Amino acid sequence: MARPRNFDEDSVLDAVADAFWTHGYDGVSTRDLVQYTGLTQPSLYNAFGDKRALFLRALDHYLEHTLRERIQRLESSLTPSRAITAFFREIVERSLSDEHRRGCMLVNAALGASPEDEAFRELIAEEMSLIRAFFERCMKAGLKSGDIDRVMSADAAATSLLAVLLGVRVLARVDPKPALLNGAVAPTLAMLKLPPLGLSSGKR
């Protein structure tokens, strides 16, 4: 009979995700994970597996409570055009409020992925496809209902929006200035005739 765990799994995964998000996969040592979680190395690895398995669990936990939650919430509560704009507004606001300039854990993982780790690259590509699919669903629904004017196909618009998102996430790590992030998003929203972000260029 398995022994019951004497820790809260969500809290531990929050701490592990914070460690990897802040320092990157290669920058996190076992000692770091022990310090962030308060658990011993045997407890961590017995519960979650090795460092790679722990990183993948933490990444999935991060995505479930950030990206996937945001998509579900916005898509179910707003019109298609406003859902897209709100998605970017939350990304920009989150980036500006992050004093540590961590960017997005998923994008950071993509940039640091080893060319030899095909399984990991496929996992990241799958998550990226979920973001693009959200944009495409919103565009198709908006075009059908008249909420969005037809400027280009939903497929092309979704790809363009994904590219803008990835660019914003990288900029947020190196130069998270309000005017720069707003300026990276605004032209594409305007081109697609979507609502503007509505953020002040001086907002922090």
Backbone as CSV, one residue per row, in Angstrom:
resi,resn,N_x,N_y,N_z,CA_x,CA_y,CA_z,C_x,C_y,C_z
1,MET,0.846,-1.195,0.000,0.000,0.000,0.000,0.881,1.244,0.000
2,ALA,0.595,2.180,-0.940,1.405,3.392,-1.057,1.210,4.284,0.151
3,ARG,2.294,4.889,0.587,2.214,5.816,1.715,1.589,7.126,1.257
4,PRO,0.699,7.708,2.061,0.097,8.986,1.672,1.142,10.090,1.667
5,ARG,1.006,11.021,0.749,1.956,12.121,0.676,1.638,13.130,1.778
6,ASN,2.683,13.655,2.383,2.492,14.619,3.453,2.753,16.045,2.965
7,PHE,2.423,16.299,1.691,2.550,17.648,1.145,1.434,17.882,0.134
8,ASP,1.160,19.155,-0.128,0.143,19.530,-1.104,0.773,19.571,-2.489
9,GLU,0.304,18.720,-3.382,0.932,18.601,-4.698,0.875,19.902,-5.484
10,ASP,-0.256,20.599,-5.449,-0.374,21.850,-6.199,0.627,22.886,-5.700
11,SER,0.793,22.972,-4.392,1.738,23.937,-3.827,3.173,23.603,-4.236
12,VAL,3.499,22.318,-4.232,4.839,21.903,-4.635,5.067,22.212,-6.106
13,LEU,4.095,21.916,-6.953,4.245,22.192,-8.381,4.305,23.687,-8.654
14,ASP,3.588,24.486,-7.863,3.710,25.946,-7.981,5.155,26.370,-7.728
15,ALA,5.743,25.810,-6.680,7.111,26.164,-6.311,8.106,25.687,-7.358
16,VAL,7.908,24.483,-7.868,8.802,23.942,-8.893,8.698,24.768,-10.175
17,ALA,7.476,25.094,-10.565,7.282,25.916,-11.758,7.958,27.268,-11.590
18,ASP,7.853,27.837,-10.411,8.487,29.131,-10.149,9.998,29.033,-10.310
19,ALA,10.573,27.934,-9.848,12.019,27.747,-9.963,12.445,27.650,-11.424
20,PHE,11.787,26.792,-12.180,12.148,26.619,-13.596,11.822,27.872,-14.408
21,TRP,10.710,28.521,-14.100,10.292,29.725,-14.817,11.300,30.849,-14.609
22,THR,11.816,30.953,-13.397,12.745,32.031,-13.066,14.143,31.767,-13.597
23,HIS,14.615,30.529,-13.477,16.021,30.230,-13.776,16.236,29.416,-15.057
24,GLY,15.173,28.881,-15.635,15.336,28.033,-16.804,15.695,26.609,-16.412
25,TYR,15.487,25.680,-17.326,15.729,24.269,-17.012,17.174,24.014,-16.604
26,ASP,18.111,24.486,-17.415,19.524,24.224,-17.136,20.013,24.973,-15.906
27,GLY,19.357,26.077,-15.567,19.804,26.887,-14.447,19.311,26.417,-13.096
28,VAL,18.478,25.393,-13.074,17.918,24.887,-11.818,18.646,23.615,-11.396
29,SER,19.139,23.620,-10.181,19.812,22.448,-9.629,18.881,21.724,-8.668
30,THR,19.272,20.537,-8.289,18.499,19.799,-7.288,18.412,20.589,-5.990
31,ARG,19.502,21.243,-5.643,19.506,22.065,-4.419,18.462,23.179,-4.521
32,ASP,18.343,23.788,-5.709,17.336,24.835,-5.907,15.928,24.289,-5.683
33,LEU,15.666,23.109,-6.239,14.337,22.517,-6.115,14.015,22.205,-4.660
34,VAL,15.020,21.752,-3.938,14.834,21.473,-2.509,14.518,22.762,-1.759
35,GLN,15.238,23.841,-2.094,15.014,25.121,-1.418,13.650,25.705,-1.759
36,TYR,13.252,25.612,-3.016,11.969,26.182,-3.437,10.791,25.419,-2.839
37,THR,10.912,24.115,-2.729,9.771,23.298,-2.298,9.775,22.964,-0.810
38,GLY,10.959,22.952,-0.197,11.049,22.539,1.195,11.038,21.034,1.372
39,LEU,11.101,20.299,0.257,11.130,18.835,0.309,12.546,18.326,0.065
40,THR,12.816,17.132,0.483,14.112,16.524,0.214,14.152,16.016,-1.220
41,GLN,15.356,15.806,-1.733,15.483,15.266,-3.087,14.781,13.915,-3.236
42,PRO,14.956,12.970,-2.319,14.253,11.693,-2.456,12.731,11.861,-2.498
43,SER,12.207,12.750,-1.676,10.752,12.967,-1.664,10.274,13.506,-3.004
44,LEU,11.021,14.460,-3.550,10.653,15.051,-4.842,10.670,14.007,-5.959
45,TYR,11.781,13.295,-6.065,11.942,12.361,-7.174,11.079,11.116,-7.015
46,ASN,10.821,10.707,-5.781,9.916,9.579,-5.575,8.485,9.940,-5.982
47,ALA,8.130,11.195,-5.769,6.766,11.629,-6.079,6.580,11.977,-7.547
48,PHE,7.599,12.555,-8.172,7.414,13.097,-9.521,8.366,12.524,-10.569
49,GLY,9.370,11.798,-10.166,10.333,11.292,-11.130,11.590,12.139,-11.135
50,ASP,12.383,12.042,-12.206,13.638,12.773,-12.281,13.403,14.239,-12.620
51,LYS,14.489,14.966,-12.825,14.387,16.408,-13.071,13.552,16.713,-14.312
52,ARG,13.757,15.958,-15.372,13.005,16.205,-16.611,11.520,15.960,-16.400
53,ALA,11.194,14.865,-15.727,9.791,14.559,-15.462,9.167,15.622,-14.572
54,LEU,9.938,16.100,-13.621,9.453,17.142,-12.721,9.208,18.442,-13.487
55,PHE,10.117,18.766,-14.402,9.933,19.960,-15.229,8.671,19.857,-16.079
56,LEU,8.450,18.710,-16.687,7.269,18.534,-17.534,5.984,18.634,-16.723
57,ARG,5.986,18.087,-15.513,4.812,18.195,-14.643,4.571,19.642,-14.250
58,ALA,5.664,20.350,-13.940,5.548,21.750,-13.549,5.069,22.611,-14.711
59,LEU,5.558,22.325,-15.917,5.129,23.076,-17.098,3.650,22.849,-17.364
60,ASP,3.206,21.610,-17.272,1.786,21.302,-17.478,0.929,22.003,-16.418
61,HIS,1.402,22.004,-15.186,0.694,22.682,-14.090,0.604,24.184,-14.364
62,TYR,1.703,24.770,-14.807,1.746,26.199,-15.139,0.747,26.522,-16.253
63,LEU,0.753,25.723,-17.307,-0.126,25.972,-18.441,-1.602,25.814,-18.059
64,GLU,-1.888,24.844,-17.225,-3.272,24.605,-16.813,-3.827,25.790,-16.035
65,HIS,-2.976,26.457,-15.273,-3.437,27.552,-14.424,-3.194,28.930,-15.031
66,THR,-2.631,28.986,-16.215,-2.418,30.273,-16.880,-3.039,30.248,-18.277
67,LEU,-2.342,29.689,-19.219,-2.769,29.725,-20.613,-4.123,29.049,-20.840
68,ARG,-4.262,27.813,-20.407,-5.501,27.084,-20.674,-6.677,27.709,-19.939
69,GLU,-6.439,28.143,-18.717,-7.506,28.803,-17.956,-7.936,30.082,-18.647
70,ARG,-6.970,30.868,-19.133,-7.282,32.132,-19.791,-8.096,31.901,-21.056
71,ILE,-7.693,30.946,-21.861,-8.419,30.659,-23.098,-9.861,30.254,-22.808
72,GLN,-10.049,29.331,-21.876,-11.395,28.858,-21.554,-12.263,29.994,-21.014
73,ARG,-11.699,30.798,-20.143,-12.462,31.881,-19.506,-12.867,32.946,-20.517
74,LEU,-11.925,33.383,-21.334,-12.218,34.450,-22.278,-13.141,33.979,-23.399
75,GLU,-12.897,32.784,-23.896,-13.698,32.274,-25.004,-15.140,32.025,-24.582
76,SER,-15.357,31.693,-23.322,-16.711,31.386,-22.851,-17.466,32.609,-22.345
77,SER,-16.778,33.737,-22.197,-17.442,34.890,-21.586,-17.483,36.142,-22.448
78,LEU,-16.716,36.175,-23.537,-16.641,37.385,-24.355,-16.956,37.078,-25.815
79,THR,-17.267,38.115,-26.567,-17.427,37.950,-28.006,-16.066,37.583,-28.596
80,PRO,-16.042,36.980,-29.782,-14.758,36.554,-30.362,-13.718,37.664,-30.467
81,SER,-14.141,38.832,-30.953,-13.173,39.925,-31.113,-12.630,40.391,-29.774
82,ARG,-13.498,40.506,-28.788,-13.067,40.963,-27.464,-12.243,39.895,-26.744
83,ALA,-12.511,38.633,-27.025,-11.729,37.560,-26.411,-10.275,37.633,-26.862
84,ILE,-10.055,37.891,-28.147,-8.686,37.998,-28.659,-7.975,39.191,-28.035
85,THR,-8.646,40.343,-28.047,-8.023,41.538,-27.478,-7.762,41.377,-25.988
86,ALA,-8.715,40.810,-25.255,-8.536,40.601,-23.813,-7.374,39.659,-23.539
87,PHE,-7.201,38.662,-24.398,-6.072,37.732,-24.254,-4.762,38.507,-24.285
88,PHE,-4.601,39.363,-25.293,-3.366,40.142,-25.397,-3.255,41.175,-24.276
89,ARG,-4.375,41.756,-23.879,-4.326,42.737,-22.787,-3.801,42.090,-21.511
90,GLU,-4.284,40.891,-21.213,-3.818,40.207,-20.002,-2.344,39.834,-20.106
91,ILE,-1.915,39.453,-21.302,-0.503,39.107,-21.506,0.372,40.330,-21.259
92,VAL,-0.021,41.466,-21.833,0.769,42.687,-21.670,0.772,43.134,-20.215
93,GLU,-0.390,43.124,-19.582,-0.470,43.546,-18.179,0.367,42.634,-17.282
94,ARG,0.293,41.343,-17.547,1.070,40.382,-16.757,2.566,40.607,-16.960
95,SER,2.957,40.893,-18.187,4.374,41.119,-18.483,4.883,42.373,-17.793
96,LEU,4.082,43.428,-17.792,4.507,44.684,-17.186,4.593,44.597,-15.667
97,SER,3.813,43.706,-15.084,3.808,43.590,-13.621,4.850,42.598,-13.099
98,ASP,5.537,41.910,-14.009,6.533,40.912,-13.611,7.887,41.581,-13.431
99,GLU,8.239,41.876,-12.191,9.495,42.564,-11.913,10.718,41.735,-12.284
100,HIS,10.554,40.420,-12.360,11.689,39.541,-12.648,11.870,39.274,-14.145
101,ARG,10.966,39.815,-14.958,11.064,39.663,-16.420,11.183,38.204,-16.846
102,ARG,10.318,37.387,-16.313,10.407,35.956,-16.614,9.778,35.583,-17.944
103,GLY,8.926,36.443,-18.491,8.260,36.103,-19.741,7.272,34.975,-19.548
104,CYS,7.209,34.077,-20.502,6.290,32.935,-20.467,7.106,31.654,-20.324
105,MET,6.718,30.810,-19.395,7.463,29.573,-19.169,7.452,28.687,-20.410
106,LEU,6.346,28.670,-21.150,6.264,27.859,-22.358,7.211,28.376,-23.430
107,VAL,7.191,29.686,-23.673,8.066,30.273,-24.693,9.527,30.128,-24.289
108,ASN,9.813,30.327,-23.001,11.181,30.135,-22.529,11.655,28.702,-22.788
109,ALA,10.754,27.754,-22.539,11.088,26.349,-22.779,11.328,26.093,-24.258
110,ALA,10.535,26.737,-25.103,10.705,26.569,-26.546,12.066,27.091,-26.999
111,LEU,12.464,28.231,-26.461,13.743,28.822,-26.849,14.925,27.993,-26.351
112,GLY,14.720,27.288,-25.241,15.811,26.509,-24.680,15.779,25.034,-25.035
113,ALA,14.800,24.635,-25.838,14.654,23.216,-26.170,15.828,22.711,-27.003
114,SER,16.311,21.533,-26.655,17.415,20.936,-27.397,16.919,20.352,-28.715
115,PRO,17.648,20.576,-29.800,17.250,19.992,-31.090,17.172,18.469,-31.049
116,GLU,17.913,17.854,-30.116,17.914,16.396,-30.028,16.707,15.850,-29.268
117,ASP,16.030,16.712,-28.505,14.901,16.254,-27.688,13.602,16.412,-28.476
118,GLU,13.367,15.484,-29.384,12.224,15.593,-30.277,10.899,15.515,-29.526
119,ALA,10.828,14.654,-28.521,9.582,14.499,-27.764,9.204,15.794,-27.063
120,PHE,10.205,16.479,-26.525,9.950,17.734,-25.826,9.520,18.810,-26.810
121,ARG,10.172,18.864,-27.968,9.804,19.863,-28.974,8.376,19.624,-29.480
122,GLU,7.997,18.369,-29.607,6.632,18.057,-30.044,5.611,18.487,-28.996
123,LEU,5.956,18.326,-27.727,5.062,18.754,-26.652,4.856,20.262,-26.701
124,ILE,5.932,21.014,-26.892,5.825,22.464,-26.970,5.020,22.879,-28.195
125,ALA,5.277,22.219,-29.322,4.542,22.536,-30.546,3.051,22.279,-30.368
126,GLU,2.702,21.247,-29.627,1.294,20.940,-29.371,0.632,22.057,-28.573
127,GLU,1.346,22.574,-27.578,0.791,23.669,-26.783,0.661,24.939,-27.617
128,MET,1.636,25.194,-28.471,1.555,26.350,-29.356,0.350,26.233,-30.288
129,SER,0.087,25.006,-30.727,-1.048,24.797,-31.623,-2.372,25.061,-30.924
130,LEU,-2.413,24.849,-29.603,-3.633,25.155,-28.845,-3.905,26.654,-28.825
131,ILE,-2.837,27.444,-28.710,-3.003,28.903,-28.747,-3.495,29.336,-30.119
132,ARG,-2.842,28.814,-31.156,-3.244,29.182,-32.512,-4.683,28.755,-32.785
133,ALA,-5.074,27.594,-32.274,-6.440,27.104,-32.472,-7.454,28.024,-31.797
134,PHE,-7.100,28.559,-30.639,-7.965,29.528,-29.965,-8.177,30.752,-30.846
135,PHE,-7.086,31.303,-31.378,-7.204,32.457,-32.260,-8.052,32.122,-33.494
136,GLU,-7.832,30.950,-34.061,-8.570,30.576,-35.272,-10.058,30.388,-34.973
137,ARG,-10.384,29.764,-33.841,-11.805,29.594,-33.478,-12.481,30.945,-33.310
138,CYS,-11.789,31.853,-32.634,-12.366,33.185,-32.422,-12.559,33.906,-33.750
139,MET,-11.568,33.826,-34.610,-11.686,34.492,-35.906,-12.829,33.899,-36.729
140,LYS,-12.922,32.595,-36.774,-14.001,31.957,-37.543,-15.372,32.315,-36.986
141,ALA,-15.493,32.282,-35.645,-16.774,32.617,-35.026,-17.125,34.078,-35.267
142,GLY,-16.126,34.954,-35.176,-16.369,36.372,-35.384,-16.726,36.696,-36.820
143,LEU,-16.067,36.053,-37.751,-16.387,36.268,-39.166,-17.797,35.773,-39.484
144,LYS,-18.163,34.667,-38.896,-19.492,34.096,-39.147,-20.599,34.960,-38.571
145,SER,-20.373,35.510,-37.380,-21.414,36.299,-36.717,-21.421,37.754,-37.143
146,GLY,-20.367,38.204,-37.783,-20.255,39.602,-38.149,-19.556,40.437,-37.092
147,ASP,-19.111,39.799,-36.027,-18.403,40.500,-34.971,-17.030,40.969,-35.450
148,ILE,-16.462,40.256,-36.423,-15.154,40.592,-36.981,-15.299,40.786,-38.486
149,ASP,-14.746,41.873,-38.995,-14.766,42.127,-40.437,-13.729,41.256,-41.126
150,ARG,-14.033,40.841,-42.355,-13.110,39.976,-43.083,-12.000,40.806,-43.712
151,VAL,-10.817,40.628,-43.192,-9.618,41.256,-43.738,-8.727,40.192,-44.371
152,MET,-8.672,39.035,-43.730,-7.924,37.893,-44.249,-8.592,36.641,-43.710
153,SER,-8.140,35.488,-44.124,-8.736,34.251,-43.653,-8.463,34.050,-42.164
154,ALA,-9.328,33.286,-41.529,-9.142,32.987,-40.115,-7.819,32.267,-39.894
155,ASP,-7.450,31.399,-40.823,-6.207,30.643,-40.724,-4.996,31.566,-40.726
156,ALA,-4.967,32.508,-41.672,-3.843,33.442,-41.766,-3.798,34.370,-40.565
157,ALA,-4.967,34.820,-40.120,-5.027,35.719,-38.964,-4.513,35.019,-37.710
158,ALA,-4.879,33.756,-37.538,-4.449,33.004,-36.356,-2.930,32.868,-36.325
159,THR,-2.341,32.603,-37.466,-0.885,32.479,-37.541,-0.210,33.808,-37.211
160,SER,-0.762,34.898,-37.736,-0.210,36.217,-37.470,-0.310,36.572,-35.990
161,LEU,-1.437,36.269,-35.378,-1.631,36.567,-33.961,-0.681,35.746,-33.091
162,LEU,-0.456,34.488,-33.454,0.483,33.655,-32.701,1.893,34.227,-32.791
163,ALA,2.278,34.675,-33.981,3.621,35.247,-34.160,3.783,36.506,-33.305
164,VAL,2.745,37.342,-33.258,2.796,38.552,-32.435,2.924,38.180,-30.962
165,LEU,2.151,37.197,-30.547,2.203,36.767,-29.150,3.602,36.308,-28.762
166,LEU,4.220,35.491,-29.600,5.566,34.991,-29.295,6.574,36.138,-29.241
167,GLY,6.417,37.095,-30.151,7.303,38.254,-30.140,7.153,39.080,-28.871
168,VAL,5.924,39.275,-28.438,5.668,40.030,-27.210,6.275,39.327,-26.013
169,ARG,6.137,38.006,-25.982,6.671,37.242,-24.862,8.191,37.343,-24.783
170,VAL,8.864,37.384,-25.923,10.318,37.529,-25.926,10.705,38.953,-25.524
171,LEU,10.014,39.948,-26.070,10.286,41.337,-25.708,10.105,41.563,-24.215
172,ALA,9.107,40.898,-23.634,8.808,41.075,-22.218,9.962,40.628,-21.332
173,ARG,10.797,39.756,-21.838,11.942,39.270,-21.057,13.109,40.247,-21.096
174,VAL,13.247,40.972,-22.202,14.442,41.806,-22.348,14.175,43.301,-22.211
175,ASP,12.973,43.756,-22.588,12.692,45.193,-22.552,11.200,45.433,-22.374
176,PRO,10.661,45.116,-21.196,9.214,45.189,-20.979,8.697,46.602,-20.732
177,LYS,8.804,47.435,-21.746,8.295,48.799,-21.644,6.868,48.853,-22.191
178,PRO,5.987,49.594,-21.533,4.587,49.644,-21.972,4.430,50.019,-23.445
179,ALA,5.100,51.084,-23.866,4.950,51.538,-25.244,5.426,50.487,-26.237
180,LEU,6.501,49.772,-25.886,7.042,48.756,-26.789,6.091,47.575,-26.921
181,LEU,5.575,47.082,-25.797,4.666,45.928,-25.852,3.339,46.306,-26.498
182,ASN,2.816,47.479,-26.139,1.580,47.929,-26.783,1.789,48.092,-28.284
183,GLY,2.937,48.676,-28.640,3.226,48.904,-30.049,3.414,47.635,-30.842
184,ALA,3.837,46.573,-30.166,4.008,45.295,-30.860,2.666,44.652,-31.189
185,VAL,1.670,44.906,-30.341,0.358,44.274,-30.515,-0.604,45.130,-31.333
186,ALA,-0.609,46.427,-31.085,-1.626,47.321,-31.636,-1.773,47.265,-33.161
187,PRO,-0.682,47.276,-33.933,-0.862,47.276,-35.400,-1.603,46.048,-35.930
188,THR,-1.326,44.891,-35.353,-1.999,43.676,-35.823,-3.470,43.691,-35.446
189,LEU,-3.792,44.144,-34.234,-5.201,44.255,-33.848,-5.921,45.234,-34.767
190,ALA,-5.271,46.352,-35.073,-5.885,47.350,-35.955,-6.058,46.792,-37.361
191,MET,-5.059,46.082,-37.851,-5.136,45.510,-39.193,-6.306,44.543,-39.308
192,LEU,-6.531,43.758,-38.249,-7.620,42.780,-38.256,-8.946,43.393,-37.807
193,LYS,-8.921,44.697,-37.521,-10.105,45.444,-37.089,-10.696,44.867,-35.808
194,LEU,-9.796,44.522,-34.893,-10.187,44.035,-33.576,-10.145,45.204,-32.596
195,PRO,-10.827,45.100,-31.458,-10.796,46.187,-30.472,-9.370,46.481,-30.021
196,PRO,-9.072,47.747,-29.726,-7.732,48.088,-29.250,-7.496,47.594,-27.841
197,LEU,-6.231,47.526,-27.440,-5.907,47.069,-26.094,-6.502,47.967,-25.020
198,GLY,-6.495,49.282,-25.292,-7.061,50.198,-24.304,-6.165,50.432,-23.116
199,LEU,-4.846,50.241,-23.290,-3.891,50.457,-22.217,-3.146,51.763,-22.477
200,SER,-2.872,52.496,-21.421,-2.080,53.711,-21.540,-0.651,53.345,-21.851
201,SER,-0.028,54.095,-22.740,1.368,53.800,-23.097,2.311,54.011,-21.917
202,GLY,1.845,54.702,-20.879,2.695,54.923,-19.728,2.409,54.005,-18.587
203,LYS,1.525,53.036,-18.765,1.136,52.160,-17.671,2.268,51.226,-17.291
204,ARG,2.423,51.029,-15.985,3.380,50.039,-15.475,2.633,48.917,-14.805
